[in-house]
Amino acid sequence: MPKYNNPRRTWKYSNEFKVNAVQLSFVVGVTIKSVAENLDIHPFMLSRWRKEYREGIIVADKRKKVADQSKVTK
């Protein structure tokens, strides 16, 4: 579950959650609205995350990628 960021109850979602949500929304035949409803988020938020994902603002955890690559090179 996301964490509260301040007393006004603003949700803070992890980059991993955002990337997973965006990838679900790119599946052919699936609408942004249906993905947002299933994840209990507003469709506008998912649309914003999709835009940020395309622009490279939201990325999966870089440290995991580096760790995986170091295993491959050994």
WOMO-V646718 format. One record per backbone hydrogen bond with DSSP energy under -1.0 kcal/mol. CO is the residue of the C=O (numbers start at 0). NH is the residue of the N-H. Records with the same first field share a line. If there is no record, write none. Layout:
CO: NH / NH
//
This chain:
2: 11
5: 8
9: 4
11: 2
13: 17
14: 18
15: 19
16: 20
17: 21
18: 22
19: 23
20: 24
23: 26
26: 29
30: 34
31: 35
32: 36
33: 37
34: 38
35: 40
41: 45
42: 46
43: 47
44: 48
45: 49
46: 50
47: 51
48: 52
49: 53
50: 54
51: 56 / 57
60: 64
61: 65
62: 66
63: 67
64: 68
65: 69
66: 70
67: 71
68: 72
//
